[in-house]
Amino acid sequence: MNRSIKIALIQADLYWEDTVANLQKFDKLLSKLSPDTDIVILPEMFSTGFTMNIHNLEKPTGKTAFEWLKKKSQALDKPMIGSILTEYADKYYNRMYWMRPDAGFEYYDKHHLFHMGNEHLVMTAGTQRVIVEHQGFKFLLQICYDLRFPVWSRNTYYQKDDTYAYDAIIYIANWPESRKQAYSSLLKARAIENQAYVVWVNRIGEDDKKNIHSGDTQVLNAQGNIIGQKNAFEEGILYAEINLDTLRLFRNRFKVGLDWD
């Protein structure tokens, strides 16, 4: 049995604080989606860009993007993943949703808030890791700056039943090109040290703070090899396939999980 998942990673420029324009853009991009896609992944804060200017946004913040994500998942009949600046109970979160076609969802609130971007002054940090299972795969949800903190993404091997906490990490980001060397190195490290696929979806273009983003959206296998990558600065969809049997074969041949701390 060939247990594979085809992922569509959407690399796009984002309109600053313009939810309507961003959702129209993603509507257009997704109109070309391959029908055999299993899941769709959007960048971090895909509806607004990485803004902390909550006074410039709708109230309650994030409602329009959330409703769009729900309807789009239903229309495409596929899970949709992306983060939204979300207002809830008088607090704000950088909230990553895993939206299902039946309108059910799970979410992860970004744990490591980016102090240099004043994210900590606006957002409330999440406290729980979130792992979502889909078609036999277990996905750890992470957002941008979380990539720099290996303890937060550490995998676990359960020798008793020969299973792992997760099989793939999904990172969604608004990470500037000026720090490209950091994410290029850390993505490989996270894949190798956790013996898991790593999925990276980053935006492109210039934001309102003059930060340039090259995207470099990519998927890496458990050996740290890039198995699919979108051209820098190119808007569009990257398709990549991850295979659970290939992953398990590698893990069984080289079981460093037995020696993990």
JONOR-V51181 format. One record per residue. N is the residue number from 0. RES is the residue in one letter. PSI is psi in whole degrees, -180 to 180 (none if undefined). Layout:
n=N res=RES psi=PSI
n=N res=RES psi=PSI
This chain:
n=0 res=M psi=132
n=1 res=N psi=102
n=2 res=R psi=93
n=3 res=S psi=153
n=4 res=I psi=130
n=5 res=K psi=120
n=6 res=I psi=138
n=7 res=A psi=118
n=8 res=L psi=122
n=9 res=I psi=109
n=10 res=Q psi=121
n=11 res=A psi=152
n=12 res=D psi=149
n=13 res=L psi=139
n=14 res=Y psi=133
n=15 res=W psi=118
n=16 res=E psi=31
n=17 res=D psi=86
n=18 res=T psi=-44
n=19 res=V psi=-47
n=20 res=A psi=-40
n=21 res=N psi=-41
n=22 res=L psi=-35
n=23 res=Q psi=-39
n=24 res=K psi=-46
n=25 res=F psi=-31
n=26 res=D psi=-45
n=27 res=K psi=-46
n=28 res=L psi=-42
n=29 res=L psi=-13
n=30 res=S psi=-17
n=31 res=K psi=10
n=32 res=L psi=135
n=33 res=S psi=132
n=34 res=P psi=-19
n=35 res=D psi=12
n=36 res=T psi=140
n=37 res=D psi=-42
n=38 res=I psi=154
n=39 res=V psi=133
n=40 res=I psi=129
n=41 res=L psi=164
n=42 res=P psi=173
n=43 res=E psi=137
n=44 res=M psi=52
n=45 res=F psi=-19
n=46 res=S psi=-11
n=47 res=T psi=-16
n=48 res=G psi=173
n=49 res=F psi=70
n=50 res=T psi=148
n=51 res=M psi=8
n=52 res=N psi=73
n=53 res=I psi=-24
n=54 res=H psi=-15
n=55 res=N psi=-3
n=56 res=L psi=166
n=57 res=E psi=162
n=58 res=K psi=130
n=59 res=P psi=138
n=60 res=T psi=131
n=61 res=G psi=-8
n=62 res=K psi=-45
n=63 res=T psi=-45
n=64 res=A psi=-39
n=65 res=F psi=-45
n=66 res=E psi=-38
n=67 res=W psi=-45
n=68 res=L psi=-41
n=69 res=K psi=-48
n=70 res=K psi=-37
n=71 res=K psi=-40
n=72 res=S psi=-41
n=73 res=Q psi=-44
n=74 res=A psi=-39
n=75 res=L psi=-16
n=76 res=D psi=44
n=77 res=K psi=150
n=78 res=P psi=142
n=79 res=M psi=134
n=80 res=I psi=136
n=81 res=G psi=162
n=82 res=S psi=150
n=83 res=I psi=137
n=84 res=L psi=109
n=85 res=T psi=130
n=86 res=E psi=128
n=87 res=Y psi=124
n=88 res=A psi=47
n=89 res=D psi=19
n=90 res=K psi=163
n=91 res=Y psi=141
n=92 res=Y psi=146
n=93 res=N psi=93
n=94 res=R psi=122
n=95 res=M psi=119
n=96 res=Y psi=142
n=97 res=W psi=97
n=98 res=M psi=130
n=99 res=R psi=156
n=100 res=P psi=-22
n=101 res=D psi=9
n=102 res=A psi=1
n=103 res=G psi=154
n=104 res=F psi=160
n=105 res=E psi=159
n=106 res=Y psi=154
n=107 res=Y psi=127
n=108 res=D psi=126
n=109 res=K psi=128
n=110 res=H psi=-46
n=111 res=H psi=105
n=112 res=L psi=140
n=113 res=F psi=98
n=114 res=H psi=-38
n=115 res=M psi=-17
n=116 res=G psi=12
n=117 res=N psi=24
n=118 res=E psi=-34
n=119 res=H psi=-19
n=120 res=L psi=-17
n=121 res=V psi=-48
n=122 res=M psi=156
n=123 res=T psi=130
n=124 res=A psi=139
n=125 res=G psi=159
n=126 res=T psi=-6
n=127 res=Q psi=135
n=128 res=R psi=150
n=129 res=V psi=127
n=130 res=I psi=128
n=131 res=V psi=135
n=132 res=E psi=137
n=133 res=H psi=123
n=134 res=Q psi=40
n=135 res=G psi=-15
n=136 res=F psi=146
n=137 res=K psi=123
n=138 res=F psi=128
n=139 res=L psi=128
n=140 res=L psi=129
n=141 res=Q psi=157
n=142 res=I psi=120
n=143 res=C psi=-100
n=144 res=Y psi=-25
n=145 res=D psi=-26
n=146 res=L psi=-29
n=147 res=R psi=-3
n=148 res=F psi=93
n=149 res=P psi=-29
n=150 res=V psi=-36
n=151 res=W psi=-25
n=152 res=S psi=8
n=153 res=R psi=131
n=154 res=N psi=164
n=155 res=T psi=137
n=156 res=Y psi=128
n=157 res=Y psi=99
n=158 res=Q psi=-32
n=159 res=K psi=-44
n=160 res=D psi=13
n=161 res=D psi=52
n=162 res=T psi=166
n=163 res=Y psi=154
n=164 res=A psi=-39
n=165 res=Y psi=167
n=166 res=D psi=-20
n=167 res=A psi=147
n=168 res=I psi=132
n=169 res=I psi=119
n=170 res=Y psi=125
n=171 res=I psi=144
n=172 res=A psi=159
n=173 res=N psi=69
n=174 res=W psi=119
n=175 res=P psi=153
n=176 res=E psi=-28
n=177 res=S psi=-22
n=178 res=R psi=30
n=179 res=K psi=-39
n=180 res=Q psi=-35
n=181 res=A psi=-52
n=182 res=Y psi=-31
n=183 res=S psi=-38
n=184 res=S psi=-44
n=185 res=L psi=-32
n=186 res=L psi=-43
n=187 res=K psi=-42
n=188 res=A psi=-44
n=189 res=R psi=-37
n=190 res=A psi=-47
n=191 res=I psi=-48
n=192 res=E psi=-24
n=193 res=N psi=1
n=194 res=Q psi=58
n=195 res=A psi=156
n=196 res=Y psi=149
n=197 res=V psi=127
n=198 res=V psi=126
n=199 res=W psi=119
n=200 res=V psi=113
n=201 res=N psi=150
n=202 res=R psi=169
n=203 res=I psi=173
n=204 res=G psi=-178
n=205 res=E psi=132
n=206 res=D psi=-177
n=207 res=D psi=-13
n=208 res=K psi=13
n=209 res=K psi=17
n=210 res=N psi=132
n=211 res=I psi=135
n=212 res=H psi=128
n=213 res=S psi=-9
n=214 res=G psi=-82
n=215 res=D psi=33
n=216 res=T psi=133
n=217 res=Q psi=166
n=218 res=V psi=134
n=219 res=L psi=148
n=220 res=N psi=-179
n=221 res=A psi=-15
n=222 res=Q psi=-3
n=223 res=G psi=13
n=224 res=N psi=137
n=225 res=I psi=123
n=226 res=I psi=-3
n=227 res=G psi=135
n=228 res=Q psi=137
n=229 res=K psi=143
n=230 res=N psi=142
n=231 res=A psi=140
n=232 res=F psi=10
n=233 res=E psi=122
n=234 res=E psi=140
n=235 res=G psi=-164
n=236 res=I psi=131
n=237 res=L psi=127
n=238 res=Y psi=136
n=239 res=A psi=149
n=240 res=E psi=133
n=241 res=I psi=144
n=242 res=N psi=123
n=243 res=L psi=-36
n=244 res=D psi=-40
n=245 res=T psi=-43
n=246 res=L psi=-46
n=247 res=R psi=-36
n=248 res=L psi=-45
n=249 res=F psi=-45
n=250 res=R psi=-39
n=251 res=N psi=-32
n=252 res=R psi=-27
n=253 res=F psi=78
n=254 res=K psi=71
n=255 res=V psi=-15
n=256 res=G psi=-28
n=257 res=L psi=-23
n=258 res=D psi=7
n=259 res=W psi=147
n=260 res=D psi=none
